[in-house]
Amino acid sequence: RPPMAPPILLLTRPLESAHAFAASLDPAALAGVRVVIAPLMGIVGTGASVDLTDVHGVIFTSANGVLHAPDGAGRHAYCVGAKTTQCALARGWRAQQRGDTARELVYSLQSDLPDAPLLHLAGEHTRGDIASRLTAAGIRTDHISLYAQTLLSLEPQALAALDGGPCIVPVFSPRSAAHLVREATGHLAQAHVVALSDAVATPFCQENIARMVELPAPQTIYMRKAVENLCRTLCLP
């Protein structure tokens, strides 16, 4: 019998994020798998200008928002997730983590009202209507799109990976989940999908997939652990 092909870890995040996620994984867990990087989304700066003159602070819901924003120079930043908070601290913001989701951040700021106005510095596609919900709660907040998330076609090597045997597919956003399902319908039967949240899992409901792992909370540490566990499990003889 020919030897079985090694499991594949298919990373469809934007290029830099995909490389960073792969680098964060335990090398021992990755030892028996082949990593294929095939971005389904590209990040392109919009060139929007940001005037922080009369702003009390900013909101960051992604590391890309921080990377496309000005340096913090000690200004306040309210962040979603540990990674975004760490990025903001590194760029000179006085950053606080206020939850792991947009909903948790809004609830936290409503419970402990900061001075207004605030700016939500993010991508064109965001979840949670943060600026409008905070403004309605009395914290005047504007949204500035610093980058666009352009959808990309699934590369032939990604379809080959999905068709070639067990394939671990971490998915981080509802929009990328829906796009992956559109691009790969009929090629997901051997996909072991790891979804960051219930909203990310939903687009796969009608699909024939090998396995769905939904994280207990939308945190990168849970995503890393789930992917590492699958890498080890699928490499067992």
Buried (B, 14 or more C-beta within 10 A) or exposed (E): EEEEEBBBBBBBBBBEBBBBBBEBBEEEBBEEBBBBBBBBBEBEEEEEEEEBEEBBBBBBBBBBBBBBBBEBEEBBBBBBBEBBBBBBBEBBBEBBBBBBBBBBBBBBBBEEEBEBBBBBBBBBBBBBBBBEBBBEBEBEBEBBBBBBBEBBEBBEBBBEBBBBBBBBBBBBBBBBBBBBBEBBEEBBEBBBBBBBBEBBBBBBEEBEBBBBBBBEEBBBEBBBBBBBBBBBBBBEE
